[in-house]
Amino acid sequence: MNKHILISWIGANDLKAVENVQSEVSSESLGPLASTLSERVFDSVELIYNYPKKRVAPYIKWLKARCKAPITATHVTLTSPTNFGEIYEQVNSRLDELTAHKTELSVLLSPGTPAMQAVWILLGKTRYPCAFIQSSKEQGVQDVDIPFQLAAEYIPAAKQLNAKRINKLADTSAPLNAAFDNIVTKNPKMLKLKQQAQILAEREVPVLIYGESGTGKELFSRAIHNASKRAKKPFIPINCGAIPADLVDSVLFGHKKGAFTGATADKPGVFEQANGGTLFLDEFGELEPQVQVRLLRVLQDGTFTPIGGTNEQKVNVRLVTATHRNLMEKVAEGSFREDLFYRIAVGVLHLPPIREREGDLTLLAKQLLANLAEEDESLKDKKISPDALNIILAHAWRGNVRELQSTLLRAALWCQGDEITAADLRQALFQMPENGSGREGVLSHDVSQGIDLDELIGDLTRHYVPMAFDAAKGVKKEAARLLGLENHQTLDNRMTKYGITKP
Ligand SMILES: Nc1ncnc2c1ncn2[C@@H]1O[C@H](COP(=O)(O)OP(=O)(O)OP(=O)(O)O)[C@@H](O)[C@H]1O
């Protein structure tokens, strides 16, 4: 049989009880501790106190005389009886010692400060499971039912490295791992995100990256992998939104030969391929609820069974997920599992769209052009003209870095000399109606999902104003006329409103 131990602080009401008895003021209350020991039997009693030893000694003597079980009382020093950190350390080390042997623990909550009670509940509901008792003059000695499971229900959420905590950690200006070098930025928000990503990389926690298309979610994910202990193991990226619904299980978990028509050989899934390394699941918010259940299982115990297989496989995979959707909203509307959300959203990074990265456009454009030149010798002398750069600065870049990259590539390919001119760039931009910069894009939005009319008008204005200036050879009055505007002041107003600088 396990030894049944009662553990408690000695509180002011306990000491008062014996002091009152001695001064014959009142013998009404024994205090919570003595009351509990007079009603319940324990194999031993462990007490902790922070009052002066001299004051507590008579109480312990009195208590020992009233109680058959052996009593151990340990004096601890606290700078204050409400100092959570010190209380936690003391209680944690006492409980650690006591639970080294097989024991059944009961904690008497009543003596001590609210901080002491909070620490009992925290530790007793998580690391050192125990029973709770309370004792009061009015209610007598009672078992306390604390009907929630801290460990199961709250710890996954508490484990989240919330933005504030990551921010605090990222305030240290630790040098960045070279893995982050190819994320080009000088924007303070992005620089901070690189620091945060490095902190997450060093820890083995799952990371969730939010961001619009082309904001660098995969780039960050790779950098996190390369800066982690798993760098030498595989990095497997997969776009969940692009997998046909009937193939999702097979892609994720693999299949055995003959599992379905067309399964002519065993095929490993991405979890198996990423074993030991990192799996990057892009567009994670697109997965159906039944797939979410199966994913939860892999995340909980690292096991899965390939389709058509009979044996469970175990893998060790670090998960990085990404989405452009608001998963919290999906959780609230019931289309994304809350338990899965808390599993994947431990370290969370929000990548801003390029329009919010002040100072980055020029830097990125030059870097992206240099990258293109590395891949294609013939582009190595291409430069961006100041006029073309102005167009870059004025454009909305809805497709973010990816759109900038492909526009530059087209402009570089079409440009005749070494300088990419404003006309080259405009032509390159004009080729992309589907991104919202052209007529079809502007007219093809799903208004039932909500649109930003002013933003769309801004896109059109940013698109046509530089062209009008070009056609008008830089004469503002003429440009205004070509645009059908009343006069050059109206054009000025529009340019200010939509952040267009004079080309
Ligand atoms: N800060 C950056 N510095 C340099 N290159 C970048 C940066 N951000 C993105 N890129 C480049 O832009 C392209 C798109 O980035 P990436 O694929 O990481 O975006 P994404 O958010 O994963 O997009 P999607 O969700 O559409 O897949 C890549 O070629 C990437 O290398």
PDBQT file of the ligand as one rigid body, heavy atoms in Angstrom, charges set to zero:
ROOT
HETATM    1  N1  LIG A 601      12.137  38.335 -48.157  1.00  0.00    +0.000 N 
HETATM    2  C1  LIG A 601      12.448  37.657 -49.252  1.00  0.00    +0.000 A 
HETATM    3  N2  LIG A 601      13.683  37.742 -49.756  1.00  0.00    +0.000 NA
HETATM    4  C2  LIG A 601      14.009  37.100 -50.890  1.00  0.00    +0.000 A 
HETATM    5  N3  LIG A 601      13.165  36.326 -51.580  1.00  0.00    +0.000 NA
HETATM    6  C3  LIG A 601      11.935  36.198 -51.132  1.00  0.00    +0.000 A 
HETATM    7  C4  LIG A 601      11.494  36.859 -49.936  1.00  0.00    +0.000 A 
HETATM    8  N4  LIG A 601      10.214  36.537 -49.722  1.00  0.00    +0.000 NA
HETATM    9  C5  LIG A 601       9.854  35.716 -50.727  1.00  0.00    +0.000 A 
HETATM   10  N5  LIG A 601      10.878  35.516 -51.584  1.00  0.00    +0.000 N 
HETATM   11  C6  LIG A 601      10.856  34.715 -52.803  1.00  0.00    +0.000 C 
HETATM   12  O1  LIG A 601       9.548  34.833 -53.348  1.00  0.00    +0.000 OA
HETATM   13  C7  LIG A 601       9.057  33.601 -53.843  1.00  0.00    +0.000 C 
HETATM   14  C8  LIG A 601       7.797  33.239 -53.086  1.00  0.00    +0.000 C 
HETATM   15  O2  LIG A 601       8.137  32.913 -51.738  1.00  0.00    +0.000 OA
HETATM   16  P1  LIG A 601       7.520  31.637 -51.009  1.00  0.00    +0.000 P 
HETATM   17  O3  LIG A 601       7.324  30.505 -51.965  1.00  0.00    +0.000 OA
HETATM   18  O4  LIG A 601       8.305  31.375 -49.776  1.00  0.00    +0.000 OA
HETATM   19  O5  LIG A 601       6.100  32.282 -50.628  1.00  0.00    +0.000 OA
HETATM   20  P2  LIG A 601       4.832  31.558 -49.982  1.00  0.00    +0.000 P 
HETATM   21  O6  LIG A 601       4.309  32.517 -48.978  1.00  0.00    +0.000 OA
HETATM   22  O7  LIG A 601       5.193  30.189 -49.533  1.00  0.00    +0.000 OA
HETATM   23  O8  LIG A 601       3.858  31.543 -51.199  1.00  0.00    +0.000 OA
HETATM   24  P3  LIG A 601       2.604  30.553 -51.466  1.00  0.00    +0.000 P 
HETATM   25  O9  LIG A 601       1.760  30.579 -50.245  1.00  0.00    +0.000 OA
HETATM   26  O10 LIG A 601       1.941  31.197 -52.643  1.00  0.00    +0.000 OA
HETATM   27  O11 LIG A 601       3.188  29.228 -51.770  1.00  0.00    +0.000 OA
HETATM   28  C9  LIG A 601      10.172  32.595 -53.618  1.00  0.00    +0.000 C 
HETATM   29  O12 LIG A 601      10.915  32.492 -54.800  1.00  0.00    +0.000 OA
HETATM   30  C10 LIG A 601      11.017  33.234 -52.539  1.00  0.00    +0.000 C 
HETATM   31  O13 LIG A 601      12.354  32.832 -52.618  1.00  0.00    +0.000 OA
ENDROOT
TORSDOF 0
